[in-house]
Amino acid sequence: MKLVVVDIQPEYESNTPFDIGDMLRKAAEDYSEVLFLFNGEDTLGMISESALKDFYFEKLDYDEEAFEDLLGKSTFFDKGYGFFRDVMDSEVCFDRSSIVKIVKYMIDNDVQDIRDLDEDDVDAIGVSELLFDDLEDYGFYLPELADELPRWSGSDLAGGARNECMAEVEILGAAQGLSFNHIDDFIYEGESRYSSVMTESLLRSYIRELLTEKFYREDFKDVYNTARMAHVGQTRRDGSEYFSHPSEVRNITAKFYPNDRVAQMAALLHDSLEDAPGSTVESAEEMEDFIRGSIQDPRSADEVIRVVRALTHEKGGDYQAYVVDLLNDITTLRVKLSDMVHNLSDNPTPKSKAKYRAALDQIAQITQGKPPSGISKKHWEFLINLAGEE
């Protein structure tokens, strides 16, 4: 008897209502083979195979006999993240049967990426062509797992989340004619995906979301170029190109707040009103005009400019008061704390480090040590650790 385990790893431990050690012991005692599917180092910077094994050893209370028994029958496979999830996470998504039909067609016709499907393929699949509108901007592809999974057909299935990453595995299996048996005692729940048939109104709402995403991608390219223009010829203290800093601040913001588009665009531009006037543009007003011309939606443009203005700190002013004042401005604070992360990671001077530490200490006093409202716990803890390093 075989067992497939999906995403039982430290990043999702808080989601599991069951004892992970109990699940691992059952796997070691009751099954002849076990496949552990996980999101690894190349997946959003998650866990390595060796670190995952250490995690399992810990959950087995360092029972060497049980651990060796488990490893002796186990295969570990970094399945990757999000081969169908971009579409799933749009909240208004295909019904499950339609997804299976699309994936089956891609497998049967050796099509690796949905963007390679043409109109004839869409007609052959027999799913409304509206469902494919603008999907070239989405991640939907056949993972390497498609080659490994058939060997595990008929296996028991544990892990999770039931209607998220586990659903991806089951959809891939269904498209290959495979089946699995849920072990409900060892499955954790998540958000509900593929639970309703898409109506015409939901479909049109879904298409609008896709178009919004497409516009954002186009805006991002324009904002990126505008931000680069703002810092042409400028360098950092170590002589490197200055634009490397706002670019990295954007990457940090995207890591902790992947859905906050305004924050990501503002991160690219956060020093532009301070550094560009008198250098690459004549005035702050001209720089703001460039920003407005880079963003198609006027409301988004106004919000990005508002955030960049709020981030433009008057030199010589009270830095601690300036940062504390951002506690009621979540988007701006996200960018400011990302800015701190990069500055503290890039060989800061003792004076700069002391300045950041003092501001963070003052925030911590107000929030009683907890992350400020709207700030990721991982972001906050990472920043606090950086500021505390000697």
N, C-alpha and C positions, 0 to 999 in steps of 0.2 A: 504494500500500500504506500502511495506517495503523497507528499504534502507540498503545496506551493505557499510560500509566505511572502506577503507584499508589504514593504515599507514598515517593518518593525525596526526602528532605529532611533537614536537619541532625539533627532529633530522632531519626531512625532510622539515621543513617549507620553507627553501630557494628554494626548488624545485617547490613550488606551485605558479602558475601565477595568481591564483584567491584569493579572500578574504576568508580566512577560516571562519571568522565570518558570512559572507553571506551564506556559505555552511551549517553551523550549524543552522542558523535561518531557512533555507529551510527545513532542517531535522526535526526541531521542529514543523514547521507549516504544512508541506505537507505529513508527513508520520505517520503511526500508530505505527510502530516499527522500531528501528534502531539498527543495529549491528555494533559496532566499533571494528575492528580487529587491533591489535597493537603489536609492538615489545616491550616486557616488561623488567623488571629488570633482569630476567634470560636470556635475549637475548642480548648479547654483552653489558650488563650493562646499558640498556636503561631505559625508563621511567616506573614508577609505575602507577597503575590504578588511585590512588588518585591524583598523580601529573598530570596525563593526564587530569583528570576532572578539576583541577585548571587551566590548560592551556586553556581548552575550555571556562571556566568562563571568563578568561581574554579576549579571542577572541570575546566573546559576550559582551564586554565592561562592564562586571560585572552587566549585566542585570539579576537580580535574577529571575524574572518571566520567562524569556526565558530559563534560565539555568535549573530551576526546571522542566519546561515543557519538555525540552530535556531529562533530566535524567529520568523522569517518564516513558519514552517509550524506553529507551536505555538498551542494553546489551553490556558489555565490555568483550572481549575475547583476552587473550594473545596468539596469534596464533603461536609464535615462528618464527625463521628466518632460511631460507635456507633448507627447507625440500626437495626442488628440485634444489635450486640455485647453489649448487656446480657444477652440470652439466651445468646449464645455463651459469654460469660465466666463463666457459671455452672458451667462444666466438664461438667456432666451436661446435655446439651441435646438438642433435637430432631434427628432424622436430617435430613440435608440435603434430601432429597426432600420432607419435610413442610414445611420452611421455604419451599421454592420454591412449593408448593401454596398456602400461606397468603398469600405475597406476590402470587402471580398473582391470587388471588381479590380481594385488596385493590385491585390495579390495575384489574381488570375491573369492579369495583363502586364505584370512586372512593371507597374508604375510606382515609383518610390515616393513621389510628392504630389499632393493634390493639384499643385499649380501646373503640373504637366498634363492634366486632363483637358481635352478640347470639347467642343460642342457635341461632336458625335459620341464621345465617351459619356457625356452627361445624359444624352438621349438613351444610350444603351443601358445605363444604370437604372433609369426609370424613376429618378427622384426629381422633384421640381427644380428647374434650372435656376430659380430664384435663390435656392440654397447655396449656389456656387458664386453668386455675385460678390465680387471683391475678395474672395477667399485667397487670392494670390498674396494678400498681405498677412495671411494667418499661417501659423505653424500647424501642419496636418500632414504627417508623413508616416511611412512604415518603419518601425524601429527594428534594430537587429534582433530584438526579442522574437520576432516572427520566425526566425530560424530555430530558436531553442524551444519555444513553447509546445510544438506538437508532441514532443517526447513526454509531456506531462499531462496529456489529456486523460480525464477521468480522475485526476488527483483531487484530494481535499484542498480547500482554499481557506487561508487565514490571513489576518493583517488588516489592511485598509488603505485609505478610507473606503467604505463600502461603495459609495456612489461617486468616487473621485478616481484616484489612481488605480484602485482595484477594478473599477468599472472599465478603465482603459484596457487592462489586461484581459478582462472577460470579453470585451468587444472584439479585441484582436483574436481571441480564441474562437469566438462564435463565427467570425468571418472565415476561420480555417476549419470549421466543423468540429471544434473541440468543446468539451464540457467539463465543468468543475462542480464540486460539492462544497457548499458553504459550511464551515464549522463556526456557527454563530457565537459560541462561547468565547471565541478568540478573534472576533472581528470588531473593529472600532468604526464608529459612524463618522460621517462628514456631511457636507452639504448635499442636497438632493439634486442629482443630474439625470437627464433623460427620463423624467417621470411623467411628462405630459406630451400629448401630440401638439405639434405647432399649428396654431390657427393662422388664418390670413393676417389678422391684426398683429399677432405676436411675430409673425414672419417679417412684416414690414418694420416693426420695431427693431427686430434683429438686424435687418439690413441697414437701418439708420445707425445702429451701433457700429457696424462695420465701416460705414462711410466716415463716421466720426473718427474712428481709429486711423483710417487712411489719411484724413486731413491732418491728424496729429503727426503722422510720420512725415508728411510733406513739410509741415510747419517746423518740425524738429530739424530737418536738414537746413532750412532757411535760417533758423535761429542759431544753429551751430556756426554757419558761415558768418552771420552777423557778429556773433561773439568773437570769432577768430579775427574778424576785421577790427573789432574794437581794441584788440591788444597787439596788433601788428607792430613789430619792432621793439616790443617791451620784453624785458627779461626778469626772472626771479633773482633772489639774492645770490643763488649759486651759479647764475649765468645761463640757466636753462630758459627755454621759450616760456613766456608768462602764461600763454594759453593752456599749457599743460595743467595748470592749477584749476581753472574753472572747469576744464574737461573732466578732471578727476573728481571734483566736487559733484559734478552731475552724476558720475558713475556711482559714487557713494550714495547719493540721494536715491538713485534708481534702485540700488541694492536693497535699501531699507523701505522705500516707498514706491514700489514699481507702478502703482496706479495713479500717483500724484503727478500729472503731466505738467501742471503749472509750476510745481516745485522744481521739476527737472529742467524746464526751460529757464526758470529764474536762476537756477544754479549755474548754468552756462553764462548767464549775463550778470552775475551778482556783483562783479567789480567794474562793470562797463561804465556806469554813470560816474564813477570816481576816477577811472583811469583813462577813458577815451577823450573827454573834452580837453582841447588844447593839444592833443596828440594825434589821434586819427580822425576826430571830428572837431568842429569848432565849439560846440556847446552841448550841455546835457539835453537840451530840447532837441537838437539834431540827432543825438543818440537815441532818444525816445522815438523819434520819427522812424529811424531805421528799425527799431524793435517792432513798432506797429506794422510796418511794411512786411515783416517776416511772419506774421501770424494772421491767418485768414479770418478767424472769428474775433470781431472787435472786443467782445466782452473778455475773452481769454487774454487778448493783448493788453487790455487795461489792467487786468489782474496781475499779469506778469510784471508790468511796469510798476504797479503799486508795491509788489513784493521787492523788486529791485531797489526802489526808492527807500523802502524800509530797511534794506540791508546796507544802504550807503551811509556809513557811520562817519560823523564829523570828526576829523582828526583832532586829537587833543581833548576830546570830550570824555565823559565818565563811561568807560567801557562796560563796567559791571551793570550800571543803571541801564545802559543801552540794551544789553543782552536780556536782562530781567524784564524789560518792557515788552520783549517779544513773546513772553509767556502766553499772552492772549491772542497771539497771531500764529496759529499752528503752521501754516505753510511757510512763512518766513523763518520761524524757528527751526523747522526741519532743514532748511538750506543752511542756516547759520551753524547748526550743530554739525552738519556734514562738512562745512568749511573748516570748523575746528578739528574734525577728525583728520582731514588732509594736512592741515598745518602742523598738528601734533605728530603726524607720521613722517614728516619731511624735515627731520633734523632741526627742530625749533630751537631758538635761543632760550637761555634760562629766563630771560625777562618775559618773552612771549608765553612760555609755559606757565610761569607764575600768574600771568594775566588771565589765561584761560582757566587755570585751576581756581583762581579766586572767583571768577564769574560762575563757574559750575558749582562751587561750594555754596554760593549765595542762592542759586536756583534750588539746590538740594535742601537748603534750610526751609525754603518756601514749600517745597513739595514733600517734605519729610523723607527725603532720600529716594522717593519713587520717581519714575520717569514722568516728565511733564505731560499734561494732557495732549494727546495726538502724537506723541513721540514713541517710536518703537522701543520696546524694552531692550532688544538686542543692540540697537543703535546707542541708547543711553549707557548701557553697561560697557560697551566697547569704548565709548568716549571717556567714561570715568576711569577705566583701566589705563587708557593711554595717558590721561592727565596725571595719573598717580605713579607712572613709571619714573624711576630715577635715572 
